[in-house]
Amino acid sequence: MEFKDKFTREQLLDAVNFNADGLICAIAQDHSTKNILMVAWMNREALDETLKSGQVVYYSRSRQALWRKGESSGQTQQLVDLRIDCDKDAVLLGILQTGVACHTGRASCFSWAPTENGHWEAVEPVLIEPKTLYGDKQ
């Protein structure tokens, strides 16, 4: 799914309710399995680049810069479907995930469940060691 036409992209972007920081919540969902893989943020530029290229781009609040998913790890996301919620303040990205979505090496960032003793425990396995994905930066 790509919206290369600038006029169409501008219309779509103008209808989005970005928050006071100029961001919108972006939920990445595996297009085939419907599993939620991760949640991140997009600013107008990230959403526009995603619409233009078909490769998912987020906005890193910590780095204050665009974050092209997979640029350092190779774990990319291709946009297949795009939805917006009724308030137009969150987007659901239907994606094809290459590799794992989580920086911990798990398929999904939602891989922890509560235990009876009040802790969070990993319930999904590490599929790729983070050091393999990111070297010593992790």
PyMOL commands that set and color helices and strands:
alter all, ss='L'
color gray80, all
select helices_A, chain A and resi 6-14+44-53+130-137
alter helices_A, ss='H'
color red, helices_A
select strands_A, chain A and resi 23-30+36-43+57-60+65-68+77-84+90-97+112-114+120-122
alter strands_A, ss='S'
color yellow, strands_A
deselect
rebuild
show_as cartoon
